Amino acid sequence: MKVESQAGSFVLSFERMEPGEEGLVITGKMGVWQATTHMSFSEFLGILAMTLRPRILVFLLKALVTGRLFASRRKEE
C-alpha cells in the first residue's frame, strides 16, 4: 500500500493485527520506520461500512474472479 501526502510518499505495510485494550493494534512499517496503529472499535466499524458499499464489493468480486485480489501478495512472498 502506498500513502501519498504533502510530507512525501511512503510504502505502508501491515504485518500483524491483534486485539488490544481499547481496540485493534496493527503493527507494520511506514517507509523504513516501524509503526503501530491503534484503531478503536468504532473506527473499525467505519472502515467495515466503507468496505461493504456496493461499488467496493463489485471491485472485490472482479478482483477475485480475475485473480488480481491476491496477486500483489504473491509478488511480495
PAKOLPA-486346 format. One record per residue (C-alpha): x, y, z. Coordinates in steps of 0.1 Angstrom, whole numbers, plus 5000, padded with zeros to 4 digits. Layout:
<pts>
XYZ/...
</pts>
This chain:
<pts>
500050005000/501350354992/500550675012/500951004993/500851325012/502551665014/505151505037/506051265009/505250924995/505650625018/505150255014/502850135042/502849765051/500849575077/502549285095/500149195123/496749285137/495749195172/493149295198/494349555223/493049715254/490849975236/490549825201/492849675174/496549725174/498149705139/501849685135/503949725104/506149975086/505650315071/508550365048/511550245067/510050315102/508350055124/504850175130/501950095154/498450195147/495650185173/492150155159/489050195181/486049965176/484050255161/486950335136/486949965126/483249965120/483650285099/486150105077/484049795075/481050005065/483050175037/484149825025/480549695023/479449964998/478249814965/480949984945/483749834967/482049494967/481949484929/485649584928/486549304952/484449054933/486049144900/489549124915/488648784929/487348654896/490248784876/492848654901/494149004910/492849004946/495948814959/498348884930/500249164948/500548954980/502148664959/504648914944/505849014979/506348654991/
</pts>
